[in-house]
Amino acid sequence: MHSVGGKCVFASEWDKNARITYEENYKNIEPSLFQKDSEGNYKFFNADINDVIMENIPNFDVLCGGFPCQAFSIAGKRKGFEDTRGTLFFNIAAIVNYKIQQGNKPKILFLENVKGLKNHDHGHTFETLLRVLKEDLQYEVKTCVLNAKYFGVPQNRERLFFVCWDKKQCFSDDFKFPLGLDKNLKSIFEKDLLQNAIPTKVSDILEPDYSIPDKMTISDRMWIGHQLRKERNRANGKGFGYSLFKEDATYCSTISARYWKDGSEILIDQSQKGKNPRKLTPVEAGRLQGYKIIGNGWKITAAADNQNNKNKLPTMKIVVSDKEAYHQFGNSVAVPVIRTLAKEIKKQLLEE
C-alpha cells in the first residue's frame, strides 16, 4: 500500500519474531508507527488484537488484513458479526463497526485468505463473512482467487481476495480484479490474455551455486524418507510429499509456513551435479514471494533487474533465524499481487 502513497497508521502482530522482522524493515519507511509512550509501550504497533483499545486506533481509509478461517462457533444464527466471535475476523469487523459508530467509516476493506475458505464448513463460513460485510457493515463486496504465477513470481500460489468498498465514499460502483501483469507491468483483466503474463522461471529466484551452503542439500537418509513417504501417501490417495523442480521450470508449488520443518514441499533438482536435491535458502524463499532480497546475488544475472528487484522498491532484510524466516515467508502474501491490487484499488475506487 505504501508503494501507491499509503501511510500506515496502525498495525497488529502478536508473533514476536514477525514483530522483529516488521519493525526492522518498516521503521525507516513509517517511523511514526513505532512510537512509544512514556512507559515504553508501542502506541500504534499492537500485539494481541484482543487487547486493542479501540479509541487508540487512528482513523484510516483502508483496512488490510488476513485471518485464519477457523469455523465460527454459532455461524448461521443470524446475530450479525456476533456470529464470528472468537475469530480474528470478528476483531476486524468490530474495529470497522466502532469506526462506523464514530462517524469515520473506512472507505476500503482489503482482505486475504486461502482459496479453501469458500468451501470451509460447507460454505457456511464464507456465507457468514459476506453477510457481515454486506448487511451489517454495509459494504459492496467483490471476491476473486488470484494466482501469484501470473504476477511475475515463479510460484503456483492461489489466494482468495476480498475488496470491499463504501459506495458513499468511493468513486465507482464496481471493482475489476487484475488477474495478472503483462511484460510492461500493466494489469491483465481477461483470463484469455493471461498467456501474455510476465514469463517466469524458478532460476529467477536462485542465489549463485557457489554461495549455497552444503546444509541445504538434503541427506541420503532424508531423501530416501521423502521418497518413501510420497509413495506411501500416493498409495493412500493423499497428495502430500515433496515436489522436485529443475531450474528452468516455469514455476514451483506453493511454499507453506511449514517449509522449515523439512523443506519437503519444494526441492531444487541437483542431479546434474550428482547431488541429492536441495532446499531453498531463506533468501530464495523470500524472493519466491516477490521480496527484493540481495542475499549473495543472483545465479542468473538478468534476474537482478526483474520487476521485483527494481531500484525504487525497498530491500527486505532477514533479521531472524532461518527457521523463523521460512515460517514468515511461507505465511506471507506474494508482494507483486498485493502491489498490483493496491494500485487498482487506488485507481478504480479512490481516485476521481
Secondary structure as GFF3:
##gff-version 3
##sequence-region A 1 352
A	DSSP	three_ten_helix	2	4	.	.	.	ID=ss1
A	DSSP	beta_strand	11	12	.	.	.	ID=ss2
A	DSSP	alpha_helix	16	26	.	.	.	ID=ss3
A	DSSP	three_ten_helix	31	34	.	.	.	ID=ss4
A	DSSP	beta_strand	45	46	.	.	.	ID=ss5
A	DSSP	three_ten_helix	49	51	.	.	.	ID=ss6
A	DSSP	three_ten_helix	54	56	.	.	.	ID=ss7
A	DSSP	beta_strand	62	66	.	.	.	ID=ss8
A	DSSP	three_ten_helix	80	84	.	.	.	ID=ss9
A	DSSP	alpha_helix	88	101	.	.	.	ID=ss10
A	DSSP	beta_strand	108	114	.	.	.	ID=ss11
A	DSSP	three_ten_helix	115	123	.	.	.	ID=ss12
A	DSSP	alpha_helix	124	131	.	.	.	ID=ss13
A	DSSP	pi_helix	132	136	.	.	.	ID=ss14
A	DSSP	beta_strand	140	147	.	.	.	ID=ss15
A	DSSP	three_ten_helix	148	150	.	.	.	ID=ss16
A	DSSP	beta_strand	158	165	.	.	.	ID=ss17
A	DSSP	beta_strand	180	181	.	.	.	ID=ss18
A	DSSP	beta_strand	187	188	.	.	.	ID=ss19
A	DSSP	three_ten_helix	191	196	.	.	.	ID=ss20
A	DSSP	three_ten_helix	202	205	.	.	.	ID=ss21
A	DSSP	three_ten_helix	209	211	.	.	.	ID=ss22
A	DSSP	three_ten_helix	214	216	.	.	.	ID=ss23
A	DSSP	alpha_helix	220	235	.	.	.	ID=ss24
A	DSSP	beta_strand	243	245	.	.	.	ID=ss25
A	DSSP	alpha_helix	259	262	.	.	.	ID=ss26
A	DSSP	beta_strand	266	268	.	.	.	ID=ss27
A	DSSP	three_ten_helix	271	273	.	.	.	ID=ss28
A	DSSP	alpha_helix	282	287	.	.	.	ID=ss29
A	DSSP	three_ten_helix	301	305	.	.	.	ID=ss30
A	DSSP	three_ten_helix	307	309	.	.	.	ID=ss31
A	DSSP	alpha_helix	322	331	.	.	.	ID=ss32
A	DSSP	alpha_helix	335	345	.	.	.	ID=ss33
A	DSSP	pi_helix	346	350	.	.	.	ID=ss34
###
